[in-house]
Amino acid sequence: MKNQFRLLASACILAAGFLIRPAFADQGLTIGAVYVGSVNDYGYNRSFHDALTRVAKDVPGVKLLEAENVPESGESESVMERLVQQGAKLVIPTSFGYSDSARKVAKRHRDVAFEFAGDGDTESNFGVFFGQTQRAMYPMGVAAGKMTKTNKLGFVIGVPIGYSLGNVNAFQMGAKSVNPNVQTVVVVTGGWSDKAKEAAAANALLDQGCDVISMHVDSPATIIRTVEARGAMSVGFQSIEARELAPKGWLAGIGFDWTPFLTQTAKDVMAGKFHGRAVYEGLGQMVVIAPFGVSVPADVQELVNKSAAEVVKGFNPFTGPITDNRGRTVLPPNATVGADQIGRMNWYVEGVVGKVQ
């Protein structure tokens, strides 16, 4: 593996300011991946890099091209076009903001398969996919609710969209299921990747007495390092490899494992069987739980694993009656929020300290 990464690095070329990384195979399928950040972020971008690296290693004939730090602007269209011109027959635009650019390039190149990490309509050569994290955050809340000593949890989110609100809500509901006195304090940074604001947000939560912090930002690295430095506990998000950043305070975390899906996608393209479709998978599929930290006792691990197993079997924490943090009934008895409705969520559950902006 070390030799492979050296080969990857030594073969890098710079094109129009974006790093293009060719790797592994000399012929066969070329996959082009576009990342909004660095593949070394211990978060969202790394989750794709790690998965595609495994695909390129395990599937004979696959070559991987990666473009890092590509803005969610018209420039991304140029990057994707360049990947196609370099031979990519499968393009993976990994950020929601690439949607318009990806669709334009896909329409110009009907012989190229696109798998967009996001949502929207599908076409014959354009599929959409994503991992559903919201229900998976429920067992993470169980871990936090059992381990907190102050009964105050913290949650840093980049942008208060329905998906991030859903993560916070499931986290709080999971924590409350094992600790009725717990609350979750939310701080919004206003962007998905702002290290200075993320550090400030984590410190602000710690200063308020929160002793377990989780997050929904592109890279959890800054927050986890800040929490670890101050002797508090963290619950990770995006990549399970983030546990490396908190040898003492790591409790648990969820991350994306795109490998099975992208492996099958690559094989479908190579076999001429690709057809764009919408694929959304949750815990036990595209979403996995990281190993527990050394401080998590066996009985807590058992509770978390039991909760996770219930989610895998179909348990939906977004089932009424649910009251929001303003005292309103947002879900009457037996009403549910399905996976296709999470993006429209605009409320925090009771016990969350924060305001939907």
C-alpha positions, 0 to 999 in steps of 0.5 A: 500500500505504501508503494502504491501511495508513493506511485500516486504522489510521484505521478501527480500533474498540475492542471489549471491549479487543480491536482490531478492524480493518476494511479494504478492501471495502464488500461481498462476503465478510467475513473475520474473523481472530483473533490471539493477539499483535500483527500487528507481531510479525515472527513468527507473527501477522504471517505471517497478517496479511500473507497476509490483507492480500494476500487482501483486496487481490487478491480483489474484494469481500473485507473483512477484520476482525482482532482482535489480542492475544486470549487463548487463553481463553473470551474468544476465543469472545466475540471470534469471536462478535462477528466473526460478528455483524459479518458475517464469513462466513469466520473464521480462528482462528490459534492452537491454543488457540482450538480449543474456542472456535472449534468452539463458535461454528462449531456455532452458525453453520453458515452460517459457514466456519471455517478453524482453524490447528491440528489435530483433526476437521473438519466441514462448516463447519470446516476445519483447516490448518497449515504443516509446518516440521520438514523445512524446518528441515533446510536451515536447519541446513545454513546454520548448520552451514556458517557457525558458527565455534564449532561451537555452535549455539543454539535457543530454544523456547517449549514443548517439544512434539513440533513444536518438538522436531522443528524442533530435531532437523531443524536439528541433523541438517541442520547435522551433514550438513555439519559433523560436529563441530557441536552444538545447545544448547537453552534452553526459556523455558516460553511462546510469548511472553515477551520477557524470558525470550527475551532471557535465553535468547539471551544465555545461549546466546551466553555459552556460545559459540553463534554461530548462534541459531534459535528456535521462539517466536511472535515471533523479534524479541527473540531476533534483535535480541539476537543482532544486537546482540552480533554473532552470526548468526541463523536466523529462523522464522515470518515471512520479514520478520524478516530486517529485524531483522538487517542484518548477522547474518541467515543465512536463515530459514523463514516461513509463506506462507498467501496461496495457501491462504487466497486459494483458501479465500476464493474457495471460500466466495464460490462456495459451495464451502467444505467443511471438510478437513484441509490440511497443507503443507510447504516450497514450499507453506505454508512458504517460505525467506527471502532469504539474508543478505549474509554468506552466500557463494554456495557455502553458498547453493547447498548450502542451496538443494540441500538445500531442493530435496531436501526439496521432492522428498520427502526426510524427515530423520526416517528411521532409523537415528537415535540420540537424545542419550541413546544410545538408538535411537529410529528403527531403519533405514528407519523414519520419522516422518511429518508426522502423527507429529511432534506426538508426538516426545519425544526429541532427536537425538544432538548436541542439548544439552538434556533433554526435559521 
